[in-house]
Every structure is written in C-alpha cells, then in structure tokens.
Amino acid sequence: MTQLGEIQQAILNGESATVGSLPVPESYRGVTVHADEVDMFEGLESRDKDPRKSLHVDDVPVPELGPGEALVAVMASAINYNTVWTSIFEPIPTFKFLRKYGKLSPLAKRHDLPYHVVGSDLSGVVLRTGVGVHTWKPGDEVVAHCLNVELESPDGHNDTMLDTEQRIWGFETNFGGLAEIALVKANQLMPKPDHLTWEEAASPGLVNSTAYRQLVSRNGADMKQGDVVLIWGASGGLGSYATQYALNGGAIPVCVVSSPEKAAICRKLGAELIIDRSAEAYKFWKSDTEQDPKEWQRFGAKIRELTGGDDPDIVFEHPGRETFGASVYAARKGGTIVTCASTSGYMHQYDNRYLWMNLKRIIGSHFANYRESWEANRLISKGLIHPTLSKTYPLEETGQAALDVHRNAHQGKVGVLALAPQEGLGVRDEEKRAKHIEGINAFRGA
C-alpha cells in the first residue's frame, strides 16, 4: 500500500488521529492548469472554451510546509466559478497571480510554478502543521475557507479582507483543494460539521461565506427582519445560500431563476415569491450596447406584484453586466445593491439617475474574513444552513464538473471526491444528520 493509501485507509477506518504518525508522501494527484497552455483557447468565445481540455490531473510534489501552515489530506472538494475562470484563462491567466505572489517572499516563491493546482474548497484531515500552529493538530477533521492573508500591514487588522496581501487560495495561490493533499494557512481551517459527509462538508465553504458577508454581515448589506431581498440565480451556488439566509433571518426573498425546475428548488427551501425569468422572457439588452429601460420597468412591476407593492430593500447581485442595470432600477429608494461577482461580464452599465436621485447604494463584497467564515460554518454545523450539493464527480472528471458550472448545467454546488472513494462517508453524528436530512438532500438529483 502506498503512503497516501495508508493515510486514506486510516481516515476511512475512523482512525484520523493516527495520521500524524504516518509518513507524508513525496507527491500527490492534483487538478492543474499548465502555463504553456494559456493560449489554447485563443480566438474562442468564453462560452466555447472547454475546461475538460485545460484541466489536468497530474502527480505533483508535496510542497514544503512553512510556519503557520498546514498540510491537509483532502477527502473532497467542490467547483466554484473561480475554477472555471482559471480553466478558461479569463479574465487573465492565474499564473500572473502566482508570479506576483512569488515575489513577496522566499516562502511565497513556492507558489510560482509552471503548473497551478486549483480549487478553493476542501474537507479533510490535517496531516502536519508548521511552526507556530497551536490550535490545530494532525488528525483534526476540518474544512477550509479560501482567504489567504499575510497581515503584516495595518490595513487588514480591522477586516482581514482589506489586507494589502489578501488572496483567494487555490485561485490566486497554488496548492488548492482539488487535489489529494492541499497546503493552507492554519487560519483558514474550521471544524468539519460532524453530521455531513465529506463531499457535503466540502461544498459550502466559498459560497456560504461569500453569501454570509454579502447579505448578513455589517460589511455587506446588513440584512434585517422584514427586508425584501431580490436574489438573482436563487437556486445556484451563491443564490441558494442567500435564499436560506433571507428565510432564516426573517427577510422576504424574491427568487429569480431561469426554469421551472429551479423554481421548484427554491420552493423546497421555503421561498414563496419566485420569478422565472425565462417564462417572463425578460430582455434587458436591446443589443450589445443598449439596454431596455422598459424591461427594467416590467421587471420592477413583477416584483411589486409579488410583494404587494414593495420594492427590494436589498438586491443580491452576482451576474453582473446582464442584470446590473435592472438591479439598480429595481432597488427601492434608499435601497442597497450588493455585488460580489460578474459572471456575465465585468463592465456594468446602469442609469445613474436611479442611483443618485433615489439615494441608493452599491456595495462591493468579496468573499469573507475569518470571523464571517467561521460564523457561516457554525450555522452549517448547527443545521441552520444546509449544503446545496446536487452532484458529485471523481477527481478524474473535474473537467466535466467545471464544464457543468461553466454552462450553468447544474443546481446548487457540484462536488468532487478526492481521497474519499465514494459518496456518503465521513458522517460522525448520525442522530443530528437524521434531524436535518431533508434540508441536506434538498438539491440532490436536481
């Protein structure tokens, strides 16, 4: 049996505490993109770029463990849109991030390689910790959030997302979670929810923390009871968590989806006010350069029809270019548009009269700090927020998993198994799981 096989077997046997006595292998399998392939999709439209061609499963060396860091045996991971961006080399190849990071210090130089091990989620078991790590030890079952910070500047000590050297692990750094072993900073680690399987526990990290900051935190929209919250893509990776937070927080979600199947998922979560934008046939753009304000007005009227006359207090934005004009229009006077992404394009256009004359606010929100991520994970652990995993692929089929997300051919989150040989493993509290099984399985088979 290989060294990695021994580690895997110990974890599967419920003997995670013993992994600290087992040798760490010299190499592992990781999902990579290659620096010499960054031009492979040149001339193609974004939608035609195929992650199956650019994402490879390679044997790569285990990186040197530095102070304040941990090596984790990865049981499962998940796909986020940043892995899609990485795989199609947009908006820029991530090797530019790795080169910049590599200039920071001799320790950071490890990340500047001709291959990039990707992935910003994981669940697994701590194998080793570096000098200066006191909270975590080998054998701990963990999940990881994706905020990588240095905190040598004062800027980040009020909110670590403002650190001058803030990066997203597995996107702007190397040695990510779509692999059998990952390298993280110890302050990325959080306890694995004990009622979830490995793949379920791996799936919330990035999107759950992002939605928490964007909607609940004072650093985001600071949602309160009774707020009308317009949620784009309400059954997707981000939107499915925003919908849960709105419902749990006493707000009133208005869920925007693109099919009856996605509407059904939102209803299963408990949402009642749903707009199927495909059925309504909204066309916010007349052409590539001109939007249609009459469609904004028709959209706003539909929202008021559902809410009994109320406009949204908060608009949960992430599609970007395609929807942003409508979002600014639809928010109530004094309302908030909070945005964390631009999956349909980065160059947003909106009519500023609706913003300035109606005293609306646009807030930029990016991932979450450790406190926010911890709180979001705590809610998962308590069974108040549930994973939205719909489908899981083996590590060898990560390219297909990324293609599903790229083409929006998925619901909720798409998981990837690493050292976990099959789904359904890793549950430590069956009684708690039984209480929440309906919520846990809400997206299964969708």
C-alpha positions in Angstrom: 0.0 0.0 0.0 1.3 3.5 -0.9 1.9 6.1 1.8 -1.1 8.1 0.6 -3.1 4.8 0.7 -2.2 4.3 4.3 -3.4 7.8 5.1 -6.6 7.2 3.2 -7.3 3.9 4.9 -6.7 5.3 8.4 -9.2 8.1 7.8 -11.8 5.6 6.3 -11.4 3.4 9.3 -12.2 6.2 11.6 -8.6 6.5 12.8 -7.9 10.0 11.7 -6.0 10.7 14.9 -3.3 8.3 13.8 -2.3 10.1 10.6 0.3 12.2 12.4 2.4 9.1 12.8 2.2 8.1 9.2 4.7 9.4 6.6 3.7 12.2 4.3 4.2 11.1 0.6 6.5 12.9 -1.7 3.8 13.5 -4.3 0.1 13.6 -4.8 -2.5 14.0 -7.5 -3.8 17.4 -8.1 -6.0 19.1 -10.7 -3.9 21.6 -12.6 -3.7 24.1 -15.4 -0.4 24.5 -17.3 1.4 27.7 -18.0 2.4 26.6 -21.5 -1.3 26.2 -22.4 -2.7 29.6 -21.6 -3.2 30.5 -25.3 -5.0 27.2 -26.1 -8.5 28.9 -26.4 -7.3 32.0 -28.3 -9.9 33.2 -30.7 -12.8 31.4 -29.0 -15.8 33.0 -27.2 -15.9 32.4 -23.5 -18.9 30.0 -23.8 -17.0 27.8 -26.3 -13.9 27.3 -24.0 -13.9 23.8 -22.6 -12.4 23.2 -19.1 -12.1 19.5 -19.9 -9.2 20.4 -22.3 -7.3 22.6 -19.9 -7.8 20.9 -16.5 -5.4 18.0 -16.0 -4.9 15.5 -13.1 -1.1 15.4 -12.5 1.2 13.9 -10.0 2.9 16.9 -8.3 5.4 17.2 -5.4 4.1 17.9 -1.9 5.1 21.5 -1.1 7.4 22.4 1.7 5.4 23.2 4.9 6.1 26.7 6.2 5.4 28.5 9.5 1.7 28.9 10.3 0.7 26.5 7.6 -0.9 23.0 7.4 -0.9 20.1 5.0 -4.4 18.6 4.7 -5.4 15.2 3.3 -8.3 16.2 1.1 -11.3 13.9 1.1 -13.5 16.1 -1.1 -13.6 19.5 -2.7 -16.1 21.4 -4.9 -16.3 23.6 -8.0 -16.5 27.3 -7.8 -16.7 29.8 -10.6 -13.1 30.9 -9.9 -12.0 27.4 -11.1 -14.0 28.0 -14.3 -12.2 31.3 -14.8 -8.9 29.6 -14.1 -9.6 26.8 -16.6 -10.5 29.2 -19.5 -7.7 31.6 -18.6 -10.1 34.6 -18.0 -10.0 37.4 -17.3 -6.3 36.8 -17.1 -4.3 33.6 -16.7 -3.8 32.8 -13.0 -0.1 32.4 -13.5 0.1 36.2 -13.3 -1.2 35.9 -9.7 1.3 33.2 -8.9 4.2 35.3 -10.2 3.2 38.3 -8.3 2.8 36.3 -5.1 6.1 34.6 -5.6 7.9 38.0 -5.5 6.6 38.6 -1.9 9.0 36.3 0.0 11.1 33.2 -0.3 8.2 31.2 1.2 5.7 32.6 -1.3 8.1 31.7 -4.1 7.0 28.1 -3.7 3.7 29.1 -5.4 5.3 30.4 -8.6 5.3 27.2 -10.7 4.6 26.3 -14.3 1.5 24.4 -13.1 -1.3 25.6 -10.8 -3.1 23.2 -8.5 -6.6 24.8 -8.3 -9.6 24.6 -6.1 -10.9 26.8 -3.2 -12.9 24.4 -1.1 -12.0 21.2 0.8 -12.9 18.9 3.6 -10.3 16.6 5.0 -7.9 15.7 7.8 -4.9 17.7 9.0 -1.6 15.8 8.2 1.0 18.2 9.5 1.2 21.7 10.9 4.1 24.1 10.6 6.0 26.0 13.3 3.8 28.4 15.3 0.5 26.5 14.8 -1.2 25.9 18.2 -4.9 25.4 17.5 -4.8 22.6 15.0 -3.1 19.2 15.1 -2.7 16.2 12.9 -5.9 14.1 12.8 -8.3 17.1 13.1 -11.2 16.8 10.7 -11.6 20.1 9.0 -12.9 22.3 6.2 -11.1 25.3 4.9 -12.2 28.7 3.8 -10.3 30.3 1.0 -9.0 33.6 2.4 -5.2 33.8 2.3 -3.7 36.8 4.1 -0.3 37.9 5.4 -1.5 40.5 7.9 1.8 42.4 8.0 0.1 45.6 7.0 -2.2 47.5 9.4 -4.9 47.7 6.7 -6.2 44.2 7.4 -6.4 44.2 11.2 -10.0 45.7 11.3 -11.2 43.5 8.4 -8.8 40.9 7.0 -10.4 41.2 3.6 -8.8 44.6 3.4 -5.3 43.2 3.9 -2.9 44.5 1.2 -1.8 41.0 0.6 -5.3 39.4 0.5 -5.6 36.5 -1.9 -8.1 33.7 -2.7 -6.4 30.3 -2.0 -6.4 27.9 -5.0 -7.1 30.8 -7.4 -4.5 33.5 -6.6 -2.3 31.0 -4.8 -1.1 27.5 -5.6 -1.7 24.1 -3.9 -5.5 24.3 -3.9 -8.2 21.9 -2.8 -9.0 20.0 -6.0 -6.3 17.5 -5.0 -5.4 14.7 -2.7 -3.3 17.0 -0.5 -3.6 20.7 0.0 -1.5 23.5 1.6 -3.3 26.1 3.6 -2.6 28.7 6.2 -3.7 27.4 9.6 -6.1 30.4 10.0 -8.1 29.0 7.0 -9.1 25.9 9.0 -12.5 25.4 10.6 -14.1 22.3 12.2 -15.8 19.9 9.8 -19.6 19.7 10.5 -19.9 16.3 12.0 -23.3 15.4 10.6 -22.2 15.8 7.0 -20.4 13.6 4.5 -17.0 14.6 3.2 -18.5 15.9 -0.1 -21.3 17.7 1.7 -19.0 19.4 4.1 -16.6 20.5 1.3 -19.3 22.2 -0.8 -20.4 25.2 1.2 -17.1 26.9 2.1 -16.6 29.6 -0.5 -20.2 30.3 -1.5 -21.6 30.1 2.0 -19.1 32.5 3.4 -19.5 34.9 0.5 -23.3 34.9 0.8 -23.0 35.5 4.6 -20.8 38.5 4.2 -22.7 39.9 1.3 -26.1 39.7 2.8 -25.9 39.3 6.6 -22.6 40.9 7.8 -22.3 44.6 8.6 -19.6 44.6 6.0 -22.3 43.8 3.4 -26.0 44.6 3.2 -26.6 44.1 7.0 -29.9 42.4 6.3 -32.7 42.8 8.9 -36.0 41.1 9.5 -38.7 42.1 7.0 -36.3 43.2 4.3 -37.4 42.3 0.8 -34.3 40.7 -0.8 -34.1 40.2 -4.6 -31.9 37.2 -5.2 -30.5 36.6 -8.7 -29.8 32.9 -9.5 -31.5 31.9 -6.3 -31.0 28.2 -6.9 -27.4 28.4 -7.8 -24.2 28.1 -5.8 -24.4 31.6 -4.2 -28.1 32.3 -4.5 -29.1 29.1 -2.7 -27.3 30.2 0.4 -28.6 33.8 0.1 -32.1 32.3 -0.1 -31.5 30.3 3.1 -30.1 33.3 4.9 -33.0 35.5 3.9 -35.5 32.9 5.2 -33.6 32.3 8.4 -33.1 36.0 9.1 -36.8 36.9 8.8 -36.4 38.6 5.4 -38.6 38.1 2.3 -36.7 36.6 -0.6 -37.8 37.3 -4.2 -36.0 34.5 -6.0 -35.1 35.0 -9.7 -34.5 31.7 -11.5 -34.3 30.5 -15.1 -36.5 27.4 -15.2 -39.5 25.7 -13.5 -37.0 23.1 -12.1 -35.0 25.9 -10.4 -38.2 27.5 -9.1 -39.2 24.1 -7.6 -35.9 24.0 -5.7 -36.5 27.5 -4.2 -39.9 26.4 -3.1 -38.4 23.4 -1.5 -36.1 25.7 0.5 -39.2 27.6 1.7 -39.3 30.6 -0.7 -42.7 31.7 -2.0 -42.0 34.7 -4.2 -40.4 33.4 -7.4 -39.7 35.0 -10.8 -38.9 32.6 -13.7 -37.1 35.0 -16.0 -37.3 32.6 -18.9 -41.1 32.3 -18.6 -41.3 36.1 -18.3 -38.9 36.4 -21.3 -37.1 39.5 -19.9 -34.6 41.0 -22.4 -32.7 43.7 -20.5 -30.5 44.4 -23.5 -31.8 45.6 -26.9 -28.3 45.0 -28.4 -24.7 44.5 -27.2 -24.5 48.2 -26.4 -28.0 49.4 -25.4 -30.3 48.3 -22.5 -34.1 48.5 -22.5 -35.5 50.5 -19.6 -39.0 49.3 -20.4 -37.9 45.8 -19.5 -36.5 47.1 -16.2 -39.9 48.7 -15.5 -41.7 45.4 -16.4 -39.4 43.6 -14.1 -39.9 46.0 -11.3 -43.7 45.8 -11.7 -43.5 42.0 -11.4 -41.6 42.3 -8.1 -44.2 44.7 -6.7 -46.9 42.3 -7.9 -45.4 39.5 -5.8 -44.6 41.6 -2.7 -47.8 43.6 -2.5 -46.3 46.8 -3.7 -42.8 46.7 -2.1 -39.5 47.3 -4.0 -36.4 45.3 -2.8 -34.6 46.7 0.2 -31.6 44.7 -1.0 -30.5 43.3 -4.3 -28.2 40.3 -4.1 -26.1 40.8 -7.3 -23.6 38.5 -8.9 -24.5 38.0 -12.6 -23.1 41.5 -13.4 -23.3 43.0 -16.8 -26.5 41.3 -17.9 -28.6 42.2 -14.9 -26.9 45.2 -13.2 -29.0 47.9 -14.9 -32.2 46.2 -13.8 -30.8 45.7 -10.3 -30.1 49.4 -9.8 -33.5 50.3 -11.2 -35.4 47.7 -9.1 -33.9 48.6 -5.6 -36.2 50.8 -3.5 -35.4 54.4 -2.7 -32.5 54.2 -0.2 -32.0 50.6 -1.0 -28.8 48.6 -1.4 -27.3 46.7 -4.4 -24.6 44.4 -3.1 -22.4 42.7 -5.6 -19.7 40.0 -5.3 -19.1 38.9 -8.9 -19.7 39.4 -12.6 -20.3 36.0 -14.2 -22.0 37.5 -17.2 -19.4 40.3 -17.7 -17.4 42.8 -15.7 -18.3 46.1 -17.4 -21.5 47.1 -15.7 -23.8 49.8 -17.1 -26.7 51.4 -15.3 -28.7 54.6 -15.3 -27.1 56.7 -12.6 -30.3 58.8 -12.2 -32.0 55.9 -10.4 -29.0 55.6 -8.1 -28.2 59.2 -7.1 -31.7 60.7 -7.2 -33.1 57.8 -5.1 -30.2 57.7 -2.7 -29.4 54.0 -3.4 -26.1 52.4 -2.5 -23.8 50.0 -4.4 -21.6 47.9 -2.1 -18.8 45.7 -3.3 -18.4 42.5 -1.4 -15.6 39.9 -1.8 -15.5 36.6 0.0 -15.4 36.9 3.8 -13.0 37.4 6.7 -12.2 34.5 9.1 -14.8 35.6 11.6 -17.5 35.7 9.0 -16.4 32.4 7.5 -16.4 30.8 11.0 -19.9 32.1 11.7 -21.2 30.8 8.4 -19.6 27.4 9.0 -21.1 27.4 12.6 -24.5 27.8 11.1 -23.9 24.8 8.9 -22.7 22.8 11.9 -25.9 23.7 13.8 -28.1 22.6 10.9 -29.5 26.1 10.4 -28.0 26.4 6.9 -27.6 23.3 4.7 -25.2 22.4 1.9 -26.7 22.7 -1.6 -24.8 19.8 -3.2 -26.6 18.4 -6.2 -24.0 16.2 -7.9 -20.5 14.8 -7.3 -17.7 13.8 -9.6 -14.5 11.8 -9.1 -11.2 13.8 -9.2 -10.5 12.4 -12.7 -13.7 14.1 -14.0 -13.1 17.6 -12.6 -13.1 19.0 -16.1 -16.6 17.8 -16.7 -17.7 19.2 -13.3 -16.2 22.6 -14.2 -17.9 22.4 -17.6 -21.3 21.9 -15.8 -20.7 25.1 -13.9 -19.4 27.0 -16.9 -22.6 26.2 -18.9 -24.9 26.6 -15.9 -26.0 23.0 -16.3 -26.1 22.4 -12.6 -28.1 23.4 -9.5 -26.5 24.5 -6.2 -23.0 23.1 -5.9 -21.0 20.5 -7.8 -18.7 18.4 -5.6 -15.5 16.5 -6.4 -14.2 13.4 -4.5 -10.5 13.3 -3.8 -9.3 10.7 -1.3 -12.9 9.7 -0.4 -13.5 6.6 -2.7 -17.3 7.1 -2.8 -20.1 9.4 -1.6 -21.7 9.1 1.8 -18.6 8.7 4.0 -17.4 10.8 6.9 -20.6 11.3 9.0 -19.8 11.3 12.7 -23.2 12.3 14.2 -26.0 10.2 12.6 -28.6 11.5 15.1 -28.1 15.1 14.1 -28.0 14.2 10.4 -31.4 12.4 10.7 -32.9 15.6 12.0 -31.8 17.6 9.0 -31.7 15.1 6.2 -34.5 16.7 4.2 -32.6 20.0 4.1 -29.3 18.3 3.4 -30.8 16.4 0.4 -32.8 19.4 -1.0 -30.6 19.7 -4.1 -29.8 16.0 -4.6 -30.8 14.8 -8.1 -31.8 18.3 -9.2 
